[in-house]
Amino acid sequence: MAKKSNNLVGVTGEYYVCAELGKRGILALLTPKNNPLFDIVAVSPDASRTVTIQVKTMSERNTQGWKLGMDICERKNNSQLFAVLVNLTGKEIDYYVYEYDILSERVEKAYANYLVKPKRDGGNRKDIAFRWFDLKLFTADDHSRKNNWAILGF
């Protein structure tokens, strides 16, 4: 089997999110590539609610969780901005729906906890240019977001 590119995995997650929203009667439109903040614009049928969504996708060949850029830890203070973590590793596709700033805070805390734990050799961990967010770090609140599309407010 050919190796899947990260770009293809990411786009696949975006289409899955659009399909899930479409099943719920929400118009979901992909933005042009390289939009730095969000991937999808979602609109209610009567145009009374519009939100933007950043999608992060974990493929079956990924065993460490979602690999996120450092900028995920920057709060945006935008109540219309959401993030959906797509998990393609199992038989079913799972979606974890977050208000962007809540995910930002969770990832920041998880990374801070990672940094304070010494390496196996007892040495200090170095700051790296990305952030892992793994299912094994999930809290009850994180698990409550699984396939919880109501968080988007439609």
C-alpha positions in Angstrom: 0.0 0.0 0.0 1.3 3.5 -0.9 2.2 5.7 2.0 -0.4 8.4 2.7 0.7 12.0 2.7 -0.1 14.1 5.8 -1.9 16.5 3.4 -4.2 13.7 2.2 -4.9 12.6 5.7 -5.7 16.2 6.7 -8.0 16.8 3.8 -9.7 13.5 4.4 -10.5 14.6 8.0 -12.0 17.9 6.7 -14.3 16.1 4.3 -15.4 13.7 7.1 -16.3 16.7 9.3 -18.2 18.3 6.4 -20.1 15.0 5.8 -21.0 14.8 9.5 -22.3 18.3 9.5 -24.2 17.7 6.3 -25.9 14.7 7.9 -27.2 17.1 10.6 -28.5 19.7 8.1 -25.7 22.1 8.4 -24.1 23.6 5.3 -20.3 23.0 5.6 -17.9 24.6 3.2 -14.1 24.0 2.9 -12.0 27.1 2.8 -9.1 27.5 0.4 -6.0 25.6 1.4 -3.4 27.3 3.7 -6.0 29.3 5.5 -4.1 29.7 8.8 -6.9 29.6 11.3 -9.8 27.5 10.1 -10.6 24.9 7.5 -14.4 24.9 7.4 -17.2 27.5 7.5 -20.5 25.9 8.8 -23.8 27.7 8.4 -27.3 26.8 9.7 -30.0 26.4 6.9 -31.6 29.7 7.8 -28.2 31.5 8.1 -28.9 32.4 11.7 -25.7 30.8 12.9 -22.2 30.6 11.4 -19.1 29.0 12.9 -15.6 28.3 11.7 -13.8 25.1 12.4 -10.2 24.0 12.5 -9.8 20.3 11.8 -6.9 18.1 13.0 -6.8 14.5 11.9 -4.9 11.5 13.3 -4.4 8.6 10.9 -4.1 4.9 11.6 -0.3 5.1 11.3 -0.1 7.6 14.1 0.5 6.2 17.6 1.2 9.4 19.5 -2.0 11.3 19.1 -2.7 14.5 17.2 0.4 16.5 16.2 -0.4 20.2 16.6 1.5 23.3 15.9 2.8 25.5 18.8 0.3 28.1 17.8 -2.6 25.9 19.1 -1.7 27.2 22.6 -2.5 30.8 21.6 -6.0 31.8 22.6 -8.1 33.5 19.9 -11.0 34.8 22.1 -13.5 34.1 19.3 -16.7 32.3 20.4 -17.4 31.3 16.8 -14.2 29.4 16.4 -14.1 25.7 17.1 -11.7 22.8 16.6 -12.5 19.2 15.7 -10.0 16.4 16.3 -10.7 13.5 13.9 -9.5 10.0 14.9 -9.1 7.7 11.9 -7.2 5.0 13.9 -10.1 2.7 14.8 -12.9 0.9 12.9 -15.2 3.9 13.6 -14.3 7.5 12.9 -14.5 9.5 16.1 -14.8 13.3 16.4 -13.8 15.4 19.4 -15.5 18.8 19.3 -14.0 21.7 21.2 -14.4 25.4 21.5 -11.0 26.5 20.1 -9.8 28.2 23.3 -10.7 25.3 25.5 -8.7 22.9 23.3 -5.9 25.5 23.4 -5.9 25.4 27.1 -6.0 21.6 27.3 -3.1 21.2 25.0 -1.1 23.8 26.8 -1.6 22.1 30.2 -0.8 18.6 28.7 2.4 20.0 27.2 3.4 21.7 30.5 2.9 18.4 32.3 5.0 16.6 29.7 7.9 19.2 30.1 8.1 18.8 33.9 8.4 15.0 33.7 12.1 13.9 33.5 13.2 11.8 30.6 14.0 8.1 31.2 17.6 9.0 31.8 16.6 11.6 34.3 17.4 14.6 32.1 15.2 17.5 31.4 13.0 17.6 28.3 13.6 20.2 25.6 10.9 22.5 24.3 9.9 21.3 20.8 8.2 23.1 17.9 4.9 21.1 18.1 2.5 19.7 20.6 1.2 16.1 20.9 -2.3 15.6 22.2 -2.9 12.0 22.9 -6.0 10.1 23.8 -4.3 8.6 26.9 -4.2 12.2 28.3 -7.9 12.7 27.9 -10.0 13.8 30.9 -13.7 13.1 31.4 -14.4 16.4 29.8 -12.4 15.5 26.7 -14.2 12.1 26.5 -17.6 13.9 26.8 -16.8 15.8 23.5 -16.7 12.6 21.5 -19.1 13.0 18.6 -20.8 15.8 20.5 -21.8 18.1 17.7 -24.2 20.0 19.9 -21.1 21.9 21.2 -21.2 23.9 17.9 -24.5 25.4 18.9 -26.7 24.5 15.9 
